[in-house]
Amino acid sequence: MLINSVRFTGGIGTVGMFVPQDPGGKDDLAKQGKVVIDFGTHWFKGQTMGSGQCPVKRYNRQLRDLIAAGKATPSWIVSHEISLDQAADAYKNFDARSKGWTKVLIKPGMSTEKKVS
């Protein structure tokens, strides 16, 4: 749908997109971490496609300063703060897309009893 919706000679960016293998995927390609694209239409329309990870180092200091100044509060996305010994279970829940597991902070010095969720 994206290729069809982008104009002729237009550009498509997939910054930060990651398609992992998903054994529970809806089809064989999803299970392998692959997606189908209409390359023929993409080529015919003369589109460009770029990919790569988000340029974290370009923004991290500026974002840190906004957080320190109280102008940005990204903590709303944190669903769990856990100790290091709970990390394996946290990864299982995150990987399984268990309800309520959005962003997990692993705090090595935190005791198991002090779990926040």
KOLPA-550280 format. One record per residue: residue in three letters; x, y, z of N, C-alpha, C, O, CB in turn. Coordinates in steps of 0.1 Angstrom, whole numbers, plus 2048, in hexadecimal, padded with zeros to 3 digits. Glycine has a CB too. Layout:
<recs>
ALAXYZXYZXYZXYZXYZ;...
</recs>
This chain:
<recs>
MET8087F480080080080080980D8008058177FA7F780080C;LEU81480C80781D81880882281B7FA8228277F6828815811;ILE8278117F382C8147E582181A7DC8248237D48328077DF;ASN8158157DD80A81A7D58078287D98028307D07FE8117D6;SER80882C7E68048397EA80F8447E880B8507E88008397F9;VAL81B8407E682684A7E482684E7D58258457CC8348447E9;ARG82885A7D282885F7C483385A7BC83D8547C282886F7C4;PHE83285B7AF83D8587A684A8607AA84986C7AD83985A797;THR85585A7AA86285F7AE8638637BD86C86A7C186686B7A5;GLY85985F7C48598637D386285A7DA8678507D584A8627D8;GLY86485D7E786D8567F086684F7FB85C85580087885F7F5;ILE86A8447FF86583C80A87083A81487B83581185F82F806;GLY86E83E82187883C82B87383283586883383A87B849832;THR87C82983987881F84388282084F88781685487981183D;VAL88482C85488D82E85F88882786B87D82986F88F83D861;GLY89181F87188D81987E88480C87C881806886887822887;MET8818098708787FD86F8807F087088B7EF86B8717FD861;PHE87B7E78788827DA87A8777D087A86D7D08818897DA888;VAL8797C687186F7BB8708767AE87587D7A786E86B7B9861;PRO8747AB88287A79F88787379288386879287E87A79F897;GLN87A78788487377A88286877988D86A77C89887D76E883;ASP85D77488885177289284B76489084376388684777D88F;PRO84F75B89884A74D89683B74C89683574389084F7448A1;GLY83475689D82675689D82075F89281476389382175B8AA;GLY82876388882376C87D81876787681575B87682F76F874;LYS81177086F80476C86880776485B7FE75D8567FD778864;ASP81376485681675C84A82575884A82D75C85381376483D;ASP82975084083774B84084275783F84C756846839742835;LEU83F76183884876C83784A77484485577784884477682C;ALA83F77684B83F77D85884777486284E77986A83178085E;LYS84676786184D75E86A85C75F86786475D871848750868;GLN86076385B86E76485887377385987F77585787076084A;GLY86B77C85D86F78A85F86F79185187879A85087C78B866;LYS86778D84886779383B85A79983884F79583D86B789830;VAL85A7A382F84D7AA82B84D7AA81B8587AA81584C7B8830;VAL8417AA81683F7AA80783F7B98038377C18098337A2803;ILE8467BC7F88447C97F28427C77E38467BE7DD8507D37F5;ASP83B7D07DD8387D07CF8437D77C88427E37C582A7D77CC;PHE84E7D07C685A7D67C08587DB7B285E7E57AE8667CC7C0;GLY84F7D47AA84D7D879D8477E679C84B7EF7948437CE796;THR83D7E97A48377F67A58418017AA84180C7A582A7F67AE;HIS8487FD7B48528057BA85C80A7AF8608157AE85A7FE7C6;TRP8618007A786B80379D86480C79286A81578D8707F6797;PHE85880878E85180F78384F81E78784F82777E843808780;LYS84C82079484982E79885683679B85584279E84082E7A5;GLY86182F79A86E83679C87083B7AA8768467AC86F841792;GLN86B8347B386C8387C187A8347C788082B7C28618327CA;THR87D83B7D28898387D98858337E787A8377EC8938447DA;MET88D82A7EC8898257FA8968258028A081F7FE8838167F9;GLY89682B80E8A182B81689E8248238928238278A6839819;SER8A881F82A8A58188378B181A8408BC82083C8A3809834;GLY8AF81784C8BA8188568B481B8648A881D8658C4823852;GLN8BD81A86D8B881D87B8B782C87E8BE8348778C2816885;CYS8AF82F8878AE83D88C8BC8438908C383C8978A483F897;PRO8BF84F88B8CD85488F8CD85989E8CD8658A08D0860886;VAL8CD8508A78CC8538B58D685D8BA8D38678C18CE8468BD;LYS8E285C8B58ED8658BA8EB8738B58F087D8BB8FA8608B5;ARG8E38758AB8E08828A68D788A8B08D78968B08D9881898;TYR8CE8838B78C48898BF8C68878CE8C088E8D68B78858BB;ASN8CE87D8D38CD8798E18D18848EB8CB8858F58D786E8E3;ARG8DB88D8E88DE8978F18D38A28F28D08A68FD8EC89E8ED;GLN8CE8A58E78C38AF8E78B78AA8EE8B18B18F68BF8B38D8;LEU8B389D8EC8A88978F48AB8969038A289990B8A588A8EE;ARG8B88929068BC8929148BA89F91B8B58A09268CA88D915;ASP8BE8AA9148BD8B791A8AE8BB91B8AB8C29258C48C2911;LEU8A58B89128978BB9148918B39208898B992788F8B7907;ILE8958A792289189F92D8968A593A88E8A794489589192C;ALA8A38A993A8A98AF9468A28BC94A8A18C09568B88B1944;ALA89E8C49408978D19428888CF9458828D99488998D9936;GLY8838C39458758C194886C8C493C8608C593E8718C9954;LYS8718C69308698C99258648BD91D85B8BE9158718D291B;ALA86A8B29208658A591A86589A92586E89A92D86E8A190E;THR85A89392585988893085587B92984A87792884E88C93A;PRO86087492485D86791D85A85B926857850921869864915;SER85A85E93385885393D84A84D93C84884294185A85894B;TRP84185393583384E93483384092D82983992F82A85892D;ILE83D83E92583D83191D84282592584081A921845833911;VAL84982893084F81D93984481594083C81B947859823943;SER84380893D83980094383F7F894F8377F59588347F6939;HIS84C7F594F8527ED95A8607F295D8677F69548527DF956;GLU8637F296A8717F496E8747E797686D7E3980872801978;ILE87F7E09728827D39778907D297B8997DA97787E7C896D;SER8937C89838A17C59868A77BC97B8A07B79738A27BD994;LEU8B47BB97B8BB7B39718B77A59718B679F9668CA7B5973;ASP8B479F97C8B179197D8A378E97789F7839758B178C98B;GLN89B79997488E79796E88E79A95F8847999588847A1975;ALA89A79C95A89B7A094B8967959428907989388A97A4948;ALA89A78994489677E93B88777D93A88277B92F89C770940;ASP88077E94587177E94586C78A93E86278993686C77D953;ALA87279594086D7A193986F7A092A8667A49228757AE93E;TYR87A79B92587C79991787278F91186D79190688B793914;LYS86E78591886477B91485778391285078190886377091E;ASN85378B91C84679291B84679C91083C79D909843799928;PHE8517A390E8527AD9048527A78F684B7AB8ED85F7B6905;ASP85979C8F485A7948E884C78F8E484878E8D986478A8E8;ALA84578A8EF8387848EC82D78F8EB82178C8E883477B8F8;ARG83179C8EC8287A78EB81D7A68F58117A98F38227A88DD;SER8217A29018177A090C8117AE90F8187B890E81E79B919;LYS8047AE9127FD7BB9158047C39208077BD92B7EE7B8918;GLY8067CF91E80C7D892881B7D99288207E19308077D3935;TRP8227D29208307D291F8357DB9148357D79088377C491E;THR8387E891783B7F290D84A7F590D8517F39038337FE90E;LYS84F7FA91885D7FE9198617FA92785B7FD93185F80E917;VAL86C7F29288717ED93587E7F39388887F39308727DD934;LEU8807F794488D7FC9498937F295288C7ED95C88B80A951;ILE89F7ED94F8A67E39578AF7EB95F8B87F295B8AD7D894E;LYS8AE7E996D8B67F09768BE7E697E8B97DF9878AE7F9980;PRO8CB7E397A8D37D99808D47DA9908D47CF9968E17DA97B;GLY8D47E59958D57E69A48C87E59AB8C77E69B88DB7F39A8;MET8BD7E49A48B07E39AA8AD7D59B08B07CB9AA8A57E79A0;SER8A77D59BC8A47C89C28977C39BC88F7CA9B78A37C99D1;THR8967B59BC88A7AF9B687D7B39BD8737B49B688B7A09B7;GLU87D7B69CA8717BA9D186C7C79CD8607CA9CF8747BA9E0;LYS8747D09C78717DE9C486B7DF9B586C7E99AF87D7E79C5;LYS8657D49B08607D49A28557DE9A184C7DF9A985C7C699F;VAL8567E699684B7F09948457EC98684C7EA97C8517FF994;SER8387EC9858327E99788257F097781E7EF96D8307DA976;
</recs>
